[in-house]
Amino acid sequence: MEKVLDNDYYDLMINNVSIPMYDTGDNITTLNFRHSLVHILKTNSDPCNLGVYPYHSFPTLYAPTSTISIEKSGIGTVQRNPFLGLFGQGIIVGVIDTGIDYQHQAFLYNDDTTRILSIWDQSIQNGPIPEGFTFGTEYRKEIINLALKSDNPLSIVPSVDTNGHGTSIASVIAGKPNAEGTFSGIVPESELVVVKLKDAKQNLKEIFFVPNDTVCFQESDIMLGIRYLISFAQSVSRPVVICIALGSSSGGHDGSGALSNYLNYLGRLPGIGLSVSAGNEGNNRRHYFNNTKEPPFYNDFELRVGERDKMFSMEIWPYALGRFAVDISTPNRESTQLIYPTIGSCRMFNFIFTPSVLWVNNFIFEEETGDQLILLRFRDALPGVWSIRIQSIDNEPISFHSWLPSGDLLSNETFFLNPNPDTTITSPGNGLHQLTVTAYNQFNDSILLESSRGYTRSGQVKPDIAAPGYELPCALPRNQYGSITGTGAAAAHTAGAIAMILEWGISRGNYTSMTGYDVNRLIIRGARREGANVFPNNIWGYGQLDVNNLFRRLTNV
């Protein structure tokens, strides 16, 4: 078995300059120009393996960010304009998600042939592997068409979307209008390339205390999916729009992660558009912030743990120059006492009056950000209110953020008692050059309460734009239709708009060197900014998506 698939091996992310230190001939998987995976044998299941190996070397876990609008974005006006009429012709739409129902009418031409150029299913290991990769199965357009003509399509192309999230996201961007006229994707003349992500390794879920039955995906597989999409688009010399409707609250929320950095680089290259969801953590009470400027320099805050969350993690990221110690107390007031920062630390705490077990990493220096990181991991957590104290050991002012996991990695029964809805943009939405999209209700012009808010931990403006994201019509597996809500839906809607702009700029020859960052700036400049709000702000970004206004300002049409 390939080590990238084998649960007996950790997938650890390394910088490519370090490959000679680890390479044994069969234990390296290249991710991109900067990062690779080194596959290390897992000799035990000790949580303190995160401590032996650095925090940033373990791939982050990502979860889906979603659970009429065409006119609201000015898209319909542009498409009816005879001088524009942009429907995505010549553009590739790239979706990295839970897969796609390739048999759905939304992804077929009128002659019942497929609009999908290729599917890379990372979860199927018995078919042709994409060139330049080491696992999964690639199904090109020809084999998909052969399957569609068969009495049993899944016997030829067995790739399915059991979750439905990927099918929905792809359809919002590029779905063909249905016969009843109740549904249409934004760019129904575009073609698709789809990456179905394999499930995250169990050993990675164990490290971050995520229940094994939770649907989530690992950062490294998303990066491989991006590399596949870019490689495919370059092989046919066509622009590509990549939509990532997945998010994570792990990391420093400053765009320094490997996936964020990769997208940041790609955003400056011609012909690559990037639409990323902001996350749905705005009202989940999973972020806490404190800034204590006067002595005594400590802060006590409380975490309510629900019955359903027996195992989970929590991160505390100081935003100050001094060093912090942490003290955690159970609901029945057993305390760890102050835990001081060290290099590569990991301590386990067994309590006397509760079966709870706690692992604490207080890293004085987290290598990717240069900041201190305190990682708490709970097993058999006693339901009730836990108390956490953060204290300066240098007698200096303190400032810090704390985040709980995003999405379905945690139930809504576990939350901070004094939460802060700001600085809740999920990764990779904190990066500089990817377009980060929040969601609003297009029927009443109100922001969705669950939409994550900026700014980033380093003060950068995010989100960039607000797009319709409430009950968008979408395709569902087994030839059904429904609706999808959330910032993932809004990112898909915006990906369609990006495809229209790339069609105008590159496919039609008006701006052949257009980069994703160029597209972002056009969208930001054309955004609708109404009311008494000051723009940009941490809720709406630079305003509401308005493609018609973008072209009106650009071309005077």
Wavefront OBJ file of the C-alpha trace (Angstrom):
o trace
v 0.000 0.000 0.000
v 1.170 3.530 -0.751
v 2.292 5.185 2.469
v 0.160 8.235 1.615
v -2.858 5.917 2.099
v -1.549 3.786 4.966
v -2.901 4.692 8.413
v 0.256 3.230 9.972
v 2.127 6.266 8.634
v 1.804 9.910 9.609
v 1.722 12.380 6.710
v 3.987 15.199 7.887
v 4.416 18.396 5.898
v 7.979 19.536 5.279
v 9.678 22.232 3.263
v 11.165 20.820 0.066
v 14.674 21.914 1.064
v 14.450 19.312 3.862
v 13.700 16.357 1.543
v 17.329 15.035 1.527
v 17.122 14.642 5.331
v 14.118 12.288 5.105
v 14.098 10.656 1.673
v 14.453 6.850 1.765
v 13.170 6.310 -1.772
v 9.473 5.666 -1.116
v 8.400 7.996 1.676
v 8.033 11.393 -0.048
v 4.909 12.771 -1.752
v 5.383 16.129 -3.488
v 2.614 18.657 -2.795
v 3.862 21.688 -4.713
v 6.954 23.801 -5.362
v 7.405 24.498 -1.633
v 5.975 21.610 0.405
v 6.036 17.824 0.415
v 4.775 15.073 2.673
v 7.164 12.760 4.450
v 5.531 9.520 5.579
v 6.718 8.548 9.068
v 5.871 5.202 10.669
v 3.438 5.673 13.580
v 4.897 3.486 16.327
v 2.136 4.286 18.856
v -0.992 6.382 19.317
v 0.416 8.728 21.943
v -1.161 12.221 21.619
v 2.258 13.600 22.570
v 3.477 12.608 19.121
v 2.295 16.170 18.493
v 5.206 17.591 20.377
v 7.730 15.047 19.143
v 6.785 16.334 15.673
v 5.982 20.080 15.290
v 2.399 21.322 15.282
v 2.664 22.812 11.785
v 3.879 19.539 10.256
v 0.518 17.819 10.793
v -1.951 18.700 7.989
v -4.909 20.745 9.148
v -8.368 19.119 9.078
v -11.051 20.812 6.937
v -14.851 20.503 7.015
v -17.557 21.612 4.511
v -18.830 25.196 4.916
v -22.462 24.908 3.778
v -25.687 23.319 4.773
v -33.212 33.649 -7.449
v -29.808 35.138 -6.340
v -28.664 35.745 -9.953
v -30.405 39.109 -10.267
v -29.120 40.327 -6.900
v -25.500 39.996 -8.031
v -26.034 41.760 -11.346
v -25.204 38.520 -13.143
v -28.482 38.230 -15.039
v -28.088 41.779 -16.382
v -24.623 40.982 -17.739
v -25.752 37.733 -19.328
v -28.674 39.435 -21.112
v -26.405 42.163 -22.483
v -25.752 41.242 -26.157
v -22.230 42.658 -25.971
v -21.349 40.519 -22.945
v -23.546 37.404 -22.613
v -21.000 35.654 -20.392
v -21.880 32.054 -19.518
v -18.435 30.584 -18.850
v -17.549 29.409 -22.359
v -13.936 28.234 -22.513
v -13.525 28.292 -18.712
v -12.765 25.286 -16.516
v -14.505 25.188 -13.146
v -12.469 23.251 -10.583
v -14.227 21.848 -7.506
v -12.362 20.122 -4.650
v -14.951 18.610 -2.353
v -16.977 15.474 -1.597
v -17.261 14.464 -5.251
v -20.006 14.871 -7.844
v -23.011 12.962 -9.130
v -21.792 12.824 -12.725
v -25.100 11.290 -13.884
v -27.104 14.367 -12.825
v -28.780 16.296 -15.661
v -27.171 19.498 -14.376
v -23.782 18.273 -15.620
v -24.851 16.949 -19.039
v -25.085 18.591 -22.438
v -28.401 18.450 -24.270
v -27.204 15.307 -26.084
v -26.692 13.637 -22.665
v -22.883 13.667 -22.885
v -20.910 14.923 -19.912
v -19.676 18.463 -19.252
v -17.100 17.015 -16.838
v -13.631 16.881 -18.374
v -12.168 14.751 -15.598
v -12.765 13.387 -12.095
v -9.866 12.512 -9.809
v -11.381 10.329 -7.109
v -8.780 10.099 -4.348
v -10.820 7.440 -2.531
v -10.749 4.768 -5.291
v -7.473 2.881 -5.720
v -8.144 0.324 -8.461
v -8.092 2.480 -11.599
v -5.657 4.634 -13.595
v -3.694 7.052 -11.389
v -3.304 10.625 -12.701
v 0.090 11.314 -14.244
v 2.439 12.811 -11.662
v 0.464 11.478 -8.676
v 0.673 8.261 -6.666
v -2.876 7.322 -5.652
v -6.554 7.632 -6.521
v -8.262 7.010 -9.856
v -8.721 9.401 -12.772
v -11.850 9.239 -14.941
v -11.552 11.309 -18.115
v -14.449 12.586 -20.222
v -14.346 9.650 -22.629
v -14.794 7.015 -19.926
v -17.524 9.083 -18.204
v -19.447 9.235 -21.509
v -19.030 5.500 -21.910
v -20.464 5.014 -18.421
v -23.420 7.299 -19.172
v -24.374 5.107 -22.147
v -24.174 1.962 -20.030
v -27.069 0.236 -18.293
v -24.924 0.292 -15.157
v -22.820 3.485 -15.160
v -21.297 2.841 -11.724
v -19.766 -0.411 -12.965
v -17.557 1.703 -15.252
v -17.149 4.916 -13.234
v -17.907 4.061 -9.588
v -17.232 7.579 -8.271
v -20.176 8.893 -6.216
v -20.988 11.793 -3.927
v -22.594 10.235 -0.863
v -22.519 13.548 1.031
v -24.021 15.826 -1.627
v -21.956 18.904 -0.718
v -19.665 18.683 -3.746
v -22.563 18.139 -6.168
v -24.358 21.176 -4.730
v -21.314 23.440 -4.910
v -20.518 22.402 -8.506
v -24.117 22.981 -9.583
v -24.355 26.480 -8.099
v -21.326 27.430 -10.183
v -21.918 25.550 -13.419
v -25.169 23.564 -13.384
v -27.275 23.429 -16.562
v -30.769 24.971 -16.237
v -33.451 22.398 -15.483
v -36.541 21.924 -17.609
v -38.860 23.577 -15.059
v -36.782 26.741 -15.048
v -36.402 26.718 -11.278
v -32.642 26.210 -11.306
v -29.555 27.347 -13.193
v -25.900 27.568 -12.339
v -24.088 30.845 -12.954
v -21.955 29.654 -15.899
v -23.761 26.692 -17.524
v -21.515 26.753 -20.595
v -18.331 26.112 -18.618
v -16.824 22.649 -18.158
v -15.810 20.980 -14.917
v -12.820 19.203 -13.419
v -13.631 17.590 -10.084
v -11.478 16.268 -7.256
v -13.199 13.979 -4.792
v -11.195 14.114 -1.580
v -10.459 10.948 0.334
v -11.325 10.920 4.027
v -8.667 12.219 6.401
v -6.453 9.540 7.898
v -7.620 8.121 11.204
v -4.219 8.822 12.771
v -4.631 12.533 11.970
v -8.088 12.550 13.542
v -6.561 10.870 16.597
v -3.898 13.569 16.889
v -6.485 16.373 16.826
v -9.083 14.454 18.866
v -11.718 14.376 16.120
v -14.264 11.503 16.297
v -13.501 8.956 13.598
v -16.967 9.134 12.000
v -16.687 12.903 11.378
v -16.562 13.996 7.726
v -13.354 15.964 7.272
v -10.424 16.185 4.906
v -6.733 16.834 5.310
v -4.931 19.904 4.084
v -2.379 17.944 2.082
v -5.075 16.213 -0.010
v -6.643 19.586 -0.831
v -3.234 20.869 -1.941
v -2.768 17.818 -4.155
v -6.224 18.466 -5.596
v -5.253 22.043 -6.430
v -2.069 20.838 -8.127
v -4.160 18.418 -10.189
v -6.562 21.154 -11.304
v -3.747 23.524 -12.248
v -1.917 20.778 -14.148
v -5.070 19.821 -16.071
v -5.909 23.420 -16.989
v -2.355 24.056 -18.187
v -2.399 20.883 -20.298
v -5.374 22.207 -22.286
v -4.301 25.890 -22.097
v -7.515 27.134 -20.524
v -8.319 29.417 -17.572
v -9.527 27.733 -14.391
v -11.641 28.900 -11.459
v -11.070 26.952 -8.242
v -13.746 26.955 -5.556
v -12.886 25.823 -2.031
v -16.030 25.534 0.091
v -14.161 23.967 3.008
v -12.740 25.564 6.118
v -10.772 25.090 9.330
v -10.395 27.077 12.545
v -7.011 25.508 13.286
v -3.913 27.634 12.943
v -3.040 31.249 13.589
v -5.763 32.873 11.434
v -3.127 34.994 9.718
v -2.747 33.280 6.335
v 0.544 31.596 7.224
v -0.592 27.980 6.695
v 0.656 25.823 3.837
v -2.660 25.799 1.933
v -3.162 29.546 2.356
v 0.367 30.206 1.131
v -0.181 27.984 -1.905
v -3.337 29.846 -2.881
v -1.595 33.149 -2.206
v 1.044 32.205 -4.774
v -1.454 30.949 -7.359
v -3.513 34.124 -7.101
v -0.732 36.077 -8.812
v -0.546 33.754 -11.833
v -2.476 34.426 -15.075
v -5.641 32.479 -15.740
v -6.290 31.176 -12.200
v -9.296 32.456 -10.246
v -9.783 31.543 -6.587
v -12.981 31.699 -4.553
v -12.768 30.653 -0.893
v -15.545 30.509 1.695
v -15.183 32.645 4.817
v -16.655 29.966 7.111
v -19.827 29.782 9.185
v -18.428 30.467 12.653
v -19.866 33.932 13.300
v -22.529 32.869 15.809
v -21.173 29.493 16.983
v -19.535 31.006 20.094
v -16.254 29.262 19.297
v -13.927 32.258 19.498
v -12.735 34.133 22.571
v -10.550 37.246 22.687
v -8.946 39.167 25.536
v -6.721 42.213 25.728
v -5.552 43.053 29.271
v -3.490 46.241 29.333
v -3.432 46.940 33.082
v -2.156 44.780 35.974
v -2.762 42.169 37.172
v -1.751 40.644 33.860
v -3.948 37.575 33.672
v -7.360 36.672 32.313
v -9.863 34.017 33.355
v -12.385 32.735 30.840
v -14.834 29.847 30.742
v -15.643 27.033 28.354
v -18.949 25.189 28.513
v -18.475 21.538 27.458
v -21.529 19.626 26.237
v -22.502 16.005 26.780
v -21.830 15.005 23.164
v -18.253 16.289 22.929
v -16.146 13.652 24.635
v -13.007 14.508 22.684
v -11.977 17.771 21.036
v -9.150 20.296 20.861
v -8.808 24.005 21.551
v -6.087 26.462 20.489
v -4.889 29.615 22.237
v -2.767 32.020 20.201
v -1.141 34.850 22.185
v -0.849 38.108 20.305
v 1.768 39.792 22.425
v 5.520 39.843 22.855
v 5.575 38.294 26.337
v 5.293 34.648 27.413
v 2.124 33.122 28.794
v 1.400 30.290 31.207
v -1.938 28.464 31.315
v -3.976 26.881 34.132
v -7.026 24.706 33.389
v -9.676 23.783 35.971
v -12.390 21.138 35.637
v -16.068 21.853 36.474
v -15.431 20.399 39.951
v -12.421 22.693 40.367
v -9.498 20.333 39.991
v -6.622 22.337 38.545
v -3.554 21.601 36.461
v -1.776 24.554 38.097
v 0.225 26.872 35.847
v 1.838 25.211 32.827
v 4.792 27.178 31.493
v 5.934 27.378 27.878
v 8.811 25.240 26.622
v 10.116 23.998 23.289
v 8.332 20.876 22.038
v 6.372 20.419 25.257
v 3.516 17.967 25.850
v 2.019 17.116 29.242
v -0.825 14.754 30.143
v -3.095 15.391 33.132
v -5.269 12.751 34.833
v -7.770 14.147 37.298
v -8.825 12.458 40.555
v -12.538 13.224 40.675
v -13.340 12.969 36.962
v -12.386 10.518 34.183
v -11.317 13.474 32.028
v -7.817 13.374 30.564
v -6.164 16.528 29.262
v -3.093 16.994 27.062
v -1.441 20.422 27.024
v 1.180 21.640 24.558
v 2.489 25.073 25.504
v 4.861 25.813 22.634
v 7.005 28.845 23.290
v 7.671 29.076 19.540
v 5.376 27.771 16.795
v 7.594 27.566 13.740
v 5.156 28.613 11.014
v 4.030 31.865 12.686
v 6.851 32.571 15.142
v 4.241 33.001 17.888
v 3.506 31.102 21.079
v 0.784 28.426 20.806
v -1.119 26.677 23.588
v -2.926 23.547 22.392
v -5.427 21.814 24.694
v -6.844 18.372 23.844
v -9.680 16.890 25.891
v -10.651 13.217 26.201
v -13.737 12.099 28.161
v -14.292 15.761 28.963
v -16.561 16.233 31.988
v -19.683 18.162 30.885
v -20.011 21.529 32.546
v -18.056 24.760 32.786
v -14.265 24.535 32.574
v -12.133 27.519 33.627
v -8.945 28.610 31.874
v -6.484 31.195 33.145
v -3.924 32.847 30.867
v -1.186 34.634 32.802
v 1.849 36.640 31.769
v 5.065 35.285 33.232
v 6.885 38.489 32.283
v 4.465 40.842 34.107
v 3.470 42.443 30.795
v 0.113 43.197 29.100
v -1.562 40.178 27.539
v -3.581 39.766 24.370
v -4.726 36.445 22.930
v -7.288 34.632 20.796
v -8.735 31.194 21.432
v -10.580 29.063 18.881
v -12.563 25.842 19.035
v -12.855 23.555 15.966
v -15.130 24.653 13.125
v -18.077 23.038 11.385
v -19.184 19.570 12.404
v -15.907 18.801 14.190
v -17.708 19.975 17.343
v -21.348 20.124 18.436
v -23.102 23.382 19.289
v -23.257 22.239 22.935
v -19.628 23.254 23.494
v -18.835 26.976 23.452
v -17.209 29.914 25.244
v -19.406 31.690 27.803
v -18.198 35.135 26.724
v -17.544 34.650 23.007
v -16.377 37.120 20.376
v -17.845 36.773 16.840
v -14.941 38.616 15.188
v -11.737 37.049 13.822
v -13.609 33.878 12.910
v -12.667 33.602 9.208
v -11.650 29.995 8.598
v -8.541 28.877 6.756
v -7.685 29.242 3.891
v -9.761 32.432 3.851
v -7.168 34.435 5.807
v -4.686 34.494 2.916
v -3.858 37.655 0.988
v -4.557 36.932 -2.696
v -7.485 34.506 -2.637
v -10.968 36.040 -2.746
v -12.663 35.349 0.591
v -16.456 35.324 0.359
v -19.021 35.829 3.107
v -22.754 35.177 2.720
v -25.844 37.354 2.951
v -29.564 36.738 2.583
v -30.350 38.019 -0.911
v -34.055 38.354 -0.086
v -33.670 40.955 2.682
v -30.052 42.146 2.287
v -29.031 40.991 5.784
v -25.782 39.237 6.544
v -26.208 35.594 7.547
v -25.659 35.452 11.308
v -23.497 32.359 10.938
v -21.127 34.032 8.457
v -17.612 34.297 9.851
v -16.220 37.761 10.491
v -12.826 39.390 10.070
v -10.409 40.753 10.408
v -7.512 38.316 10.367
v -5.401 37.955 13.501
v -2.810 40.214 11.841
v -5.404 42.907 11.017
v -5.789 42.251 7.287
v -9.184 43.043 5.719
v -11.210 39.848 5.334
v -13.722 38.891 4.062
v -13.280 40.554 0.670
v -16.826 40.399 -0.655
v -20.358 39.385 0.333
v -22.404 37.224 -2.034
v -25.845 35.588 -1.941
v -25.712 32.484 0.234
v -29.207 31.820 1.560
v -31.141 28.847 0.175
v -29.511 28.956 -3.251
v -31.143 26.475 -5.638
v -28.792 23.578 -6.298
v -28.541 20.064 -7.647
v -28.513 17.111 -5.269
v -27.451 13.495 -5.891
v -29.862 11.093 -7.628
v -31.116 13.781 -10.043
v -32.792 15.816 -7.333
v -32.830 19.565 -6.669
v -32.808 21.452 -3.402
v -31.136 24.476 -1.824
v -27.863 25.214 -0.077
v -27.046 27.884 2.520
v -23.775 29.219 3.939
v -20.531 30.842 2.904
v -19.641 27.761 0.854
v -22.719 28.456 -1.281
v -21.708 32.127 -1.534
v -18.189 31.148 -2.603
v -19.667 28.920 -5.317
v -21.899 31.767 -6.525
v -18.861 34.050 -6.654
v -16.781 31.413 -8.462
v -19.347 31.642 -11.252
v -18.856 35.393 -11.375
v -15.077 34.918 -11.538
v -15.570 32.543 -14.479
v -17.551 35.248 -16.311
v -14.755 37.764 -15.782
v -12.071 35.336 -16.953
v -14.185 34.551 -20.020
v -14.362 38.249 -20.852
v -10.700 38.844 -20.115
v -8.928 35.726 -21.416
v -11.269 33.649 -23.593
v -12.441 36.741 -25.494
v -8.996 38.315 -25.589
v -9.728 41.553 -23.721
v -7.098 40.996 -21.006
v -5.166 37.796 -21.707
v -2.719 38.125 -18.809
v -5.478 38.517 -16.182
v -4.596 36.979 -12.804
v -6.867 35.900 -9.997
v -5.734 38.915 -8.011
v -6.712 41.184 -10.932
v -10.175 39.609 -10.850
v -10.387 40.154 -7.093
v -9.602 43.845 -7.465
v -12.207 44.257 -10.212
v -14.826 42.558 -8.027
v -13.898 44.714 -5.031
v -14.005 47.930 -7.087
v -17.364 47.002 -8.592
v -18.940 45.957 -5.297
v -22.202 47.559 -4.207
v -21.675 49.670 -1.092
v -24.911 51.018 0.302
v -26.259 52.276 3.606
v -24.419 53.867 6.489
v -21.663 51.251 6.712
v -18.039 52.253 6.376
v -16.205 50.072 3.849
v -14.228 47.930 4.089
v -15.435 46.391 7.317
v -15.058 43.051 9.061
v -18.593 41.841 8.250
v -19.252 42.788 4.603
v -15.676 43.274 3.433
v -15.731 45.713 0.515
v -19.465 45.291 -0.164
v -21.887 43.099 -2.108
v -20.965 41.304 -5.299
v -22.226 43.233 -8.358
v -20.858 41.982 -11.672
v -22.945 44.370 -13.758
v -21.495 47.362 -11.899
v -18.016 45.896 -12.402
v -18.431 45.888 -16.189
v -20.221 49.228 -16.182
v -17.228 50.817 -14.470
v -14.765 48.942 -16.661
v -16.268 49.225 -20.127
v -19.068 51.819 -19.855
v -21.648 49.331 -21.121
l 1 2 3 4 5 6 7 8 9 10 11 12 13 14 15 16 17 18 19 20 21 22 23 24 25 26 27 28 29 30 31 32 33 34 35 36 37 38 39 40 41 42 43 44 45 46 47 48 49 50 51 52 53 54 55 56 57 58 59 60 61 62 63 64 65 66 67
l 68 69 70 71 72 73 74 75 76 77 78 79 80 81 82 83 84 85 86 87 88 89 90 91 92 93 94 95 96 97 98 99 100 101 102 103 104 105 106 107 108 109 110 111 112 113 114 115 116 117 118 119 120 121 122 123 124 125 126 127 128 129 130 131 132 133 134 135 136 137 138 139 140 141 142 143 144 145 146 147 148 149 150 151 152 153 154 155 156 157 158 159 160 161 162 163 164 165 166 167 168 169 170 171 172 173 174 175 176 177 178 179 180 181 182 183 184 185 186 187 188 189 190 191 192 193 194 195 196 197 198 199 200 201 202 203 204 205 206 207 208 209 210 211 212 213 214 215 216 217 218 219 220 221 222 223 224 225 226 227 228 229 230 231 232 233 234 235 236 237 238 239 240 241 242 243 244 245 246 247 248 249 250 251 252 253 254 255 256 257 258 259 260 261 262 263 264 265 266 267 268 269 270 271 272 273 274 275 276 277 278 279 280 281 282 283 284 285 286 287 288 289 290 291 292 293 294 295 296 297 298 299 300 301 302 303 304 305 306 307 308 309 310 311 312 313 314 315 316 317 318 319 320 321 322 323 324 325 326 327 328 329 330 331 332 333 334 335 336 337 338 339 340 341 342 343 344 345 346 347 348 349 350 351 352 353 354 355 356 357 358 359 360 361 362 363 364 365 366 367 368 369 370 371 372 373 374 375 376 377 378 379 380 381 382 383 384 385 386 387 388 389 390 391 392 393 394 395 396 397 398 399 400 401 402 403 404 405 406 407 408 409 410 411 412 413 414 415 416 417 418 419 420 421 422 423 424 425 426 427 428 429 430 431 432 433 434 435 436 437 438 439 440 441 442 443 444 445 446 447 448 449 450 451 452 453 454 455 456 457 458 459 460 461 462 463 464 465 466 467 468 469 470 471 472 473 474 475 476 477 478 479 480 481 482 483 484 485 486 487 488 489 490 491 492 493 494 495 496 497 498 499 500 501 502 503 504 505 506 507 508 509 510 511 512 513 514 515 516 517 518 519 520 521 522 523 524 525 526 527 528 529 530 531 532 533 534 535 536 537 538 539 540 541 542 543 544 545 546 547 548 549 550 551 552 553 554 555 556 557
